[in-house]
Every structure is written in C-alpha cells, then in structure tokens.
Amino acid sequence: MTWKPIPSKSGFVQENELYLPEQILQLPDFAHCDVVILEDDNSIQSHNFSRTKESNYCFRTTRPNQLDIFELKMMDEPELHLKYDYFEVGTPERENFKLCTIKEHQPVEIKINGKTDFSLSSRRARVFKEQHYIIHYLGDFNQCTMLKEPFEPVVKTVPDDRKIIDLIKPLW
C-alpha cells in the first residue's frame, strides 16, 4: 500500500489556527467539545474506484469516544485503544488493548488486517482487508475559522517520521 497526498476538505491547521468547513460541522459547540477529529479516507474500494470520505467529529474527553475500530480515552494523557469488531477487522480476533499514548507532533501509524467469511444474515464471498490508520495530534487551538463553500481543498501528506504499530497477522 502506498500513501499518497490527499486533497482534503475536512478541515486543516495553519499557523496555530484550526479551519473547519461550515457544512460538515454545523456551528460547533466548543463549550461541550474539547477534541476535534479531522478524518480523511484515502481508500480504494473494489473495482478500483476511488472513494474519499471526509468528516470531522467533536468529542468530550470526560468519557471514552469510539472512532472506527478505536477508542479514544483521556487519562493523564490521551490514549488510543483497539476496540475489536469482527465486521470491521475480521479474523483473526484481537483482544482490546491500549495501542499507544497520543503525544503532540508524534504521529502513529496502525496497520491491521483480517478476513471475513460471512455475514450473520446472508452468505457472501470471503473478504480480505488490510487497513492502515495514521493518528496525528496537531496541538491545542484557541482560534477556529469556519470556511464557507466554495473553498479549495488542502493537500495533506503523510508524516515521514511516525511510529508504526504493526498488527498484521498471517491469514492462512
């Protein structure tokens, strides 16, 4: 898998200011939100069609927050935990555990794979998945600017200096 630059409209950080698209996160209530997650999905689906999903989430760190196959917990420092789900990862099954402590400007890449053989309601073909995630804590911000359409996407690149957590297992 090759990481490529991603043209993104999910939001960005520039010169210590957070920029969010107005249409994705309608008038955020920052009084009830202390973590903003910007998500860019650069996956390729079957038949070689590209799909890009952009979104952002507003969380409170006073409780655990589910984000795809992860759980974000605030202890002394923010922690990222694996929250295994058969339908998102497949087999082999993994235990839920702490993956890492999230630190500012220390990006982490998580690699995980699995296979699914069926769904509970119908038969379907075996599916093999290999997923890569990059978690990058960009910092704390006191200013946020809401962007109105039309605005140009910002090209995001994958950080070169990142810790890799490899959960890839043989699938035979």
C-alpha positions in Angstrom: 0.0 0.0 0.0 1.3 3.4 -1.0 0.3 6.5 0.9 -0.5 9.4 -1.4 -1.1 13.1 -0.7 -4.8 13.7 -0.1 -6.8 16.7 -1.3 -9.0 17.3 1.7 -11.9 19.5 2.7 -12.4 18.0 6.2 -10.5 20.9 7.8 -6.9 21.8 8.5 -4.5 23.6 10.8 -2.4 26.5 9.6 -0.3 28.9 11.7 -1.8 27.7 15.0 -5.4 28.1 13.9 -8.0 25.5 13.2 -10.0 25.8 10.0 -13.3 23.8 9.7 -15.8 23.6 6.8 -19.1 25.1 7.9 -21.2 22.4 6.1 -19.6 19.4 7.8 -19.6 20.6 11.4 -22.5 22.9 11.8 -21.8 25.6 14.3 -19.7 23.6 16.7 -20.4 24.0 20.4 -16.9 24.3 21.7 -18.2 24.7 25.2 -19.2 21.0 25.0 -16.3 19.8 22.8 -12.7 19.6 23.7 -11.4 17.3 20.9 -11.9 17.8 17.2 -11.1 14.8 15.0 -10.4 15.5 11.3 -10.8 12.4 9.2 -9.6 11.8 5.6 -10.2 8.4 4.0 -8.0 7.6 1.0 -9.0 4.0 0.5 -9.6 2.3 -2.8 -12.7 0.1 -3.0 -13.3 -2.9 -5.2 -13.2 -2.4 -9.0 -10.5 0.3 -8.5 -13.0 3.1 -7.8 -11.5 5.7 -5.5 -13.5 6.8 -2.6 -12.6 9.7 -0.4 -14.5 10.2 2.8 -14.0 13.5 4.7 -15.6 14.2 8.1 -14.8 15.6 11.5 -16.1 14.8 15.0 -16.4 16.8 18.1 -15.8 14.9 21.3 -15.7 15.3 25.1 -12.7 13.7 26.7 -14.6 13.2 30.0 -15.7 9.8 28.6 -14.3 7.3 26.1 -15.1 8.0 22.4 -15.5 5.4 19.7 -13.8 6.2 16.4 -14.0 3.4 13.9 -12.1 0.4 15.4 -10.5 2.6 18.1 -11.5 4.1 21.4 -10.0 7.5 22.5 -9.6 7.7 26.3 -8.4 10.6 28.3 -6.2 9.5 31.2 -3.2 11.7 32.3 -2.6 11.9 28.5 -4.8 10.9 25.6 -4.7 7.1 24.9 -5.7 5.2 21.9 -7.2 1.7 22.4 -8.1 -1.0 19.9 -11.8 -1.8 20.1 -12.0 -5.0 18.1 -15.0 -5.6 15.8 -15.4 -8.7 13.6 -17.3 -6.8 10.9 -14.7 -4.0 10.7 -11.5 -6.1 11.1 -12.4 -9.8 10.6 -10.4 -12.8 11.9 -8.0 -13.4 13.5 -9.7 -11.9 16.5 -7.7 -9.4 18.6 -8.0 -8.5 22.3 -9.0 -5.0 23.1 -5.9 -3.2 24.5 -4.1 0.1 24.7 -2.2 0.8 21.5 -0.4 4.0 22.5 -0.4 7.3 24.3 -1.1 10.1 21.8 1.5 12.9 22.0 1.6 16.2 20.2 3.5 16.1 16.9 4.4 12.4 17.3 2.2 10.6 14.6 1.4 6.9 14.8 0.5 4.5 12.0 -1.5 1.5 12.9 -1.6 -1.5 10.5 -4.2 -4.2 10.9 -5.6 -7.0 8.7 -8.3 -9.6 8.7 -10.7 -11.7 6.7 -14.5 -12.1 6.9 -16.2 -15.2 5.5 -19.9 -14.4 6.0 -22.4 -12.1 7.5 -24.9 -13.1 10.1 -27.9 -12.6 7.8 -26.6 -13.9 4.4 -23.8 -15.7 2.6 -21.2 -13.7 0.9 -17.7 -14.2 -0.5 -14.6 -14.1 1.6 -13.2 -10.6 2.0 -9.6 -9.8 2.9 -8.9 -6.4 4.5 -5.7 -4.6 5.2 -6.2 -1.3 6.9 -3.7 1.5 7.7 -4.5 4.4 10.0 -2.5 7.5 10.8 -3.2 9.3 14.1 -1.5 12.7 14.3 -2.2 15.1 17.3 -1.7 18.6 15.8 -2.0 20.5 19.1 -4.3 22.7 21.1 -6.0 25.7 19.5 -7.8 28.7 20.8 -9.0 30.0 17.4 -11.2 28.4 14.8 -12.3 29.8 11.5 -15.4 28.4 9.7 -14.9 28.0 5.9 -17.8 28.6 3.6 -18.1 26.9 0.2 -16.6 27.2 -2.2 -13.1 26.8 -0.9 -10.1 24.9 -2.3 -9.1 21.6 -0.8 -5.9 21.5 1.2 -3.3 18.8 0.2 -2.4 16.7 3.2 0.7 14.5 3.3 1.5 11.5 5.4 4.1 12.4 8.1 7.5 10.7 7.4 8.7 10.4 11.0 5.9 8.2 12.5 5.8 5.3 15.0 4.4 2.1 13.4 2.2 -0.3 15.3 2.0 -3.5 13.2 -0.9 -5.7 14.0 -0.7 -7.6 10.6 -1.1 -11.4 11.0 -0.9 -14.3 8.6 -4.4 -15.1 7.2 -3.9 -18.7 6.3 
